[in-house]
Amino acid sequence: MTVVASELERVRAEARACRRCPLWQGATQTVFGVGPEASRLVFLGEAPGRKEDEQGIPFVGTAGQVLDEALAAAGLDRSEIYITNAVKHRPGVQGGRGARNRAPKQSEVNACRFWLDQELAIVRPQVLCCLGAVAARAILGRDFKLMQGLGEWRASSGVPHVLATVHPSVVLIRPDPADREAARRQLFADVAKVADRYRALAAQ
């Protein structure tokens, strides 16, 4: 095990006992990031859902399936990518398995920033794709407006290439089929853009 890997495992083990916000009380387990510690490409979501809470792995539910499709279309292998969330415990409207997912509160994102900062400091990505507004604001600041900055390259402290796109769940939950298709096109196009930038940097 490399020094970097051992550091990531240490942080992952510490996060299992996290009590920095009340979310742990209704969650099955901490859902920490997964992927190679040497990856230079990170995908950041907002928070675990029910399937992620059950399995302890980010993006394994229906939104994860959409993300997998976008990755495959862009020629990216999920095993090469580090995937995590801004919040490591599942936010639910009610506790237990029957809880409905909800967006994390800013206080929960703030509490969990302790873990995200450590992940990014260890993995040190060159390229980071923010999936949804919560993830984007966690990296680019609370004033960032997703719909005004979709698909645009920006920089943040520690990550030189940051792009924000829609969360894969939007492809599933928008009521109008035309809106769902538009969200899907946006997601796939932005993931392809991320893949192109990642490959170009790797070739340098």
C-alpha positions as CSV (number, residue, x, y, z in Angstrom):
1,M,0.0,0.0,0.0
2,T,1.4,3.4,-1.0
3,V,1.7,6.3,1.4
4,V,-1.2,8.1,-0.4
5,A,-3.4,5.0,-0.2
6,S,-2.7,4.5,3.5
7,E,-3.6,8.2,4.1
8,L,-6.9,7.8,2.2
9,E,-7.7,4.6,4.2
10,R,-6.9,6.4,7.4
11,V,-9.3,9.3,6.6
12,R,-12.0,6.8,5.4
13,A,-11.7,4.9,8.7
14,E,-12.0,8.1,10.7
15,A,-15.1,9.2,8.6
16,R,-17.0,6.0,9.6
17,A,-17.3,7.4,13.1
18,C,-18.2,11.0,12.0
19,R,-20.7,12.8,14.3
20,R,-20.1,16.3,12.9
21,C,-23.8,16.8,12.0
22,P,-27.0,14.9,12.9
23,L,-27.2,13.0,9.6
24,W,-25.4,10.0,11.0
25,Q,-28.4,9.3,13.2
26,G,-30.7,8.3,10.3
27,A,-28.0,6.7,8.1
28,T,-26.9,3.1,7.8
29,Q,-23.3,4.0,7.3
30,T,-20.8,6.6,6.1
31,V,-20.6,6.7,2.3
32,F,-17.0,7.7,1.6
33,G,-15.4,8.3,-1.8
34,V,-14.2,5.4,-3.9
35,G,-11.6,5.0,-6.7
36,P,-7.9,5.1,-7.2
37,E,-6.0,7.3,-4.9
38,A,-3.8,8.4,-7.8
39,S,-6.7,9.4,-10.0
40,R,-6.4,12.9,-11.4
41,L,-10.1,13.0,-12.3
42,V,-12.8,13.4,-9.6
43,F,-16.6,13.4,-9.9
44,L,-18.4,15.0,-7.0
45,G,-22.1,14.6,-6.2
46,E,-24.2,16.0,-3.4
47,A,-25.1,13.2,-1.0
48,P,-25.9,9.4,-0.8
49,G,-29.3,8.1,-1.6
50,R,-31.0,4.9,-0.4
51,K,-28.9,2.5,-2.4
52,E,-25.7,4.2,-1.6
53,D,-26.6,4.2,2.1
54,E,-27.2,0.5,1.9
55,Q,-24.1,-0.4,0.0
56,G,-21.7,2.2,1.2
57,I,-20.6,3.2,-2.3
58,P,-21.4,6.5,-4.1
59,F,-23.6,6.5,-7.2
60,V,-24.8,2.9,-7.2
61,G,-28.6,3.7,-7.5
62,T,-30.6,4.8,-10.6
63,A,-28.7,8.1,-10.8
64,G,-25.5,6.1,-10.7
65,Q,-26.7,4.1,-13.7
66,V,-27.2,7.4,-15.7
67,L,-23.7,8.5,-14.7
68,D,-22.3,5.2,-15.8
69,E,-23.9,5.6,-19.2
70,A,-22.5,9.1,-19.6
71,L,-19.0,7.9,-18.5
72,A,-19.2,5.0,-21.0
73,A,-20.3,7.3,-23.8
74,A,-17.3,9.5,-23.1
75,G,-14.9,6.6,-23.1
76,L,-14.2,6.8,-19.4
77,D,-13.7,3.7,-17.2
78,R,-15.3,4.2,-13.8
79,S,-12.5,2.2,-12.2
80,E,-10.0,5.0,-13.2
81,I,-12.1,7.7,-11.5
82,Y,-12.4,8.9,-7.9
83,I,-16.1,9.4,-7.1
84,T,-17.4,11.0,-3.9
85,N,-20.1,13.3,-2.5
86,A,-20.1,16.6,-0.7
87,V,-22.0,15.0,2.1
88,K,-21.1,11.5,3.4
89,H,-24.3,10.5,5.2
90,R,-27.7,10.2,3.5
91,P,-30.1,13.1,4.1
92,G,-33.7,11.9,4.4
93,V,-37.0,13.6,5.1
94,Q,-37.7,10.8,7.6
95,G,-35.3,8.4,9.3
96,G,-34.9,4.7,8.3
97,R,-35.1,2.8,5.0
98,G,-38.4,4.4,4.1
99,A,-36.9,7.9,4.1
100,R,-37.2,10.1,1.0
101,N,-34.0,11.7,-0.3
102,R,-33.6,15.4,0.1
103,A,-30.9,17.9,-0.7
104,P,-28.4,18.4,2.1
105,K,-28.6,21.6,4.1
106,Q,-25.7,24.1,3.9
107,S,-24.9,23.3,7.6
108,E,-24.5,19.6,6.6
109,V,-22.3,20.5,3.6
110,N,-20.2,22.7,5.9
111,A,-19.8,20.0,8.5
112,C,-18.7,17.5,5.9
113,R,-16.3,19.8,4.2
114,F,-13.7,18.5,6.7
115,W,-13.8,15.1,4.9
116,L,-14.0,16.5,1.3
117,D,-11.0,18.8,1.9
118,Q,-8.9,15.8,3.0
119,E,-10.0,13.6,0.1
120,L,-9.0,16.3,-2.4
121,A,-5.8,17.0,-0.7
122,I,-4.8,13.4,-0.9
123,V,-6.1,12.6,-4.4
124,R,-5.0,16.0,-5.8
125,P,-7.1,15.9,-9.0
126,Q,-6.3,18.0,-12.0
127,V,-9.9,17.8,-13.2
128,L,-13.1,17.9,-11.1
129,C,-16.6,17.5,-12.4
130,C,-19.3,18.8,-10.1
131,L,-22.6,17.0,-10.5
132,G,-25.4,19.4,-9.5
133,A,-25.7,22.7,-7.7
134,V,-24.8,21.4,-4.2
135,A,-21.5,20.0,-5.4
136,A,-20.7,23.0,-7.5
137,R,-21.3,25.4,-4.7
138,A,-19.2,23.3,-2.4
139,I,-16.2,23.8,-4.7
140,L,-16.9,27.1,-6.5
141,G,-18.5,29.0,-3.7
142,R,-22.0,29.6,-2.4
143,D,-22.8,32.3,-4.9
144,F,-22.2,30.0,-7.9
145,K,-25.4,29.6,-10.0
146,L,-25.4,26.3,-11.8
147,M,-27.7,27.2,-14.7
148,Q,-25.6,30.2,-15.5
149,G,-22.3,28.3,-15.4
150,L,-23.2,24.9,-16.9
151,G,-20.4,23.3,-18.9
152,E,-17.9,26.2,-18.3
153,W,-14.4,25.6,-17.1
154,R,-13.4,27.3,-13.9
155,A,-10.6,27.0,-11.3
156,S,-10.8,26.5,-7.6
157,S,-8.3,26.4,-4.8
158,G,-6.3,23.3,-5.4
159,V,-8.1,22.1,-8.5
160,P,-7.1,23.9,-11.8
161,H,-9.9,22.5,-14.0
162,V,-13.4,22.5,-12.6
163,L,-16.6,22.0,-14.6
164,A,-20.2,21.9,-13.2
165,T,-23.1,20.1,-14.8
166,V,-26.5,18.8,-13.9
167,H,-26.9,16.0,-11.4
168,P,-27.7,12.6,-13.1
169,S,-30.9,12.4,-11.0
170,V,-32.3,15.4,-12.9
171,V,-32.4,13.1,-16.0
172,L,-34.8,10.9,-14.0
173,I,-37.0,13.3,-12.1
174,R,-38.0,16.1,-14.4
175,P,-41.7,15.6,-15.2
176,D,-41.5,16.7,-18.8
177,P,-39.9,14.2,-21.2
178,A,-38.4,17.0,-23.3
179,D,-36.8,18.5,-20.2
180,R,-35.4,15.1,-19.2
181,E,-33.9,14.6,-22.6
182,A,-32.4,18.1,-22.5
183,A,-30.8,17.3,-19.1
184,R,-29.5,14.1,-20.5
185,R,-27.9,15.8,-23.5
186,Q,-26.3,18.4,-21.2
187,L,-24.9,15.8,-18.8
188,F,-23.5,13.6,-21.6
189,A,-22.0,16.6,-23.4
190,D,-20.4,17.9,-20.3
191,V,-19.0,14.5,-19.2
192,A,-17.5,14.2,-22.7
193,K,-15.9,17.7,-22.3
194,V,-14.5,16.6,-19.0
195,A,-13.1,13.4,-20.6
196,D,-11.5,15.4,-23.4
197,R,-9.8,17.8,-20.9
198,Y,-8.6,14.9,-18.7
199,R,-7.1,13.0,-21.7
200,A,-5.4,16.2,-23.0
201,L,-3.8,16.9,-19.7
202,A,-2.7,13.2,-19.3
203,A,-1.0,13.4,-22.7
204,Q,1.1,16.4,-21.8
